[in-house]
Amino acid sequence: MSYLVNEKGYYGDFGGAYIPEMLYPNVEELRSTYLNIMNEPSFKEEFNQLLKDYVGRPSPLYYAKRLSEKYNTKVYLKREDLNHTGAHKVNNTIGQILVAKKLGKNRIIAETGAGQHGVATATVCALMGIECIVYMGEIDIKRQAPNVARMKMLGAEVRPAKSGSKTLKDATNEAIRDWINNPVDTHYIIGSAIGPHPYPDMVTRFQSIISEEIKWQLKEKEGRENPDYVVACIGGGSNAAGTYYHFLDEPSVGIIAVEAAGKGVNSGESAATSQLGKEGIIHGCKTLLMQTPDGQITEPYSISAGLDYPGVGPLHSHLYKTGRGEFYSVTDDDAMTAGLELSQLEGIIPAIETSHALAIFNDKQFKPDDIVVISLSGRGDKDLNTYIDYFKL
Ligand SMILES: *Cc1c(COP(=O)(O)O)cnc(C)c1O
């Protein structure tokens, strides 16, 4: 069995491109060119140079000694939090802006919920001197003022989505409408391993630098390339896809996915898609998503803005259905506690998304000589107010 995307854009039963007819030319242009572009030596050279000099890669693979002692296993943290802009998202936006340039596009659109992907997109547009329009729900604009300010400072235009619930899915609809109206000059940067084919595969390939580096870094430190487990949190699933990518066809490497249970999987306030989701279509692909019996998308909930998404990327639905991935869900409370614990054991304040992955030790017992690599997807500066309110600091 293969865990990579097939010719038609599917991972097993999931994926594909379920898009309005009028979007077909845009998506088809990307589908028919992305692999050739990504394989061009000049593309690879520019991508790698920017990852090194602008993002600061390779990100360290850090042996977390005190955390390892506490849980009696060997824990390594892949430090995506040390990237420029503070998370893994920039790996993908750098890649996509270079694809856009190769396709001769001079205008970028994106949608954002919490604003992290908007900031990563505005950053690379400033870097390249390309016009940037970010769609964002009107309610999210109010909730995420600092990220809105960052995008504006970086020169992006933030356009409010005023329809529906005025949140992420409405912003997505606005972005798609914009792309239909501007098919020639505009590229749409999607921020996770979701969307119509080829987006999930393209985003996964850009993020796969994470597992590529883990392999040689672990070889240096432990004399072997493969850990026993790789662990990552899942919103749409891009940091997870990048962390798993080079281990998907290595059966000795256990794949662990951690979703947000919010206030509890069955509380009605959750984002644990693999547990609660049914097959459906969201954001242009067939995947697991949280929905009502008549197919309306359910409003998700998590304390962490980046995991507050009602679906997962098609690769992850496939990993879940085939049993290749072990899926866990972690509540707000357990995540917050794990975030505080990492801060005080290792001197690293993680993003609350990442704190969910760090809470894996509550649910899973590892053996003393297991090597467990956790994707430290982002840093906690952006979440300081949430930590302050929660712990009354
Ligand atoms: C956005 C974000 C996530 C969730 O997105 P994925 O596409 O699932 O990786 C996780 N961690 C951090 C720090 C984020 O900013």
The ligand as an ORCA input file, in Angstrom:
! r2SCAN-3c Opt
* xyz 0 1
  C      -1.145     26.552     12.140
  C      -0.424     25.807     13.174
  C      -0.670     24.437     13.409
  C      -1.735     23.652     12.695
  O      -1.594     23.585     11.321
  P      -1.148     22.234     10.576
  O      -1.383     22.546      9.149
  O      -2.011     21.145     11.093
  O       0.280     22.011     10.896
  C       0.104     23.779     14.359
  N       1.051     24.428     15.071
  C       1.303     25.740     14.891
  C       2.358     26.390     15.712
  C       0.579     26.476     13.948
  O       0.841     27.776     13.768
*
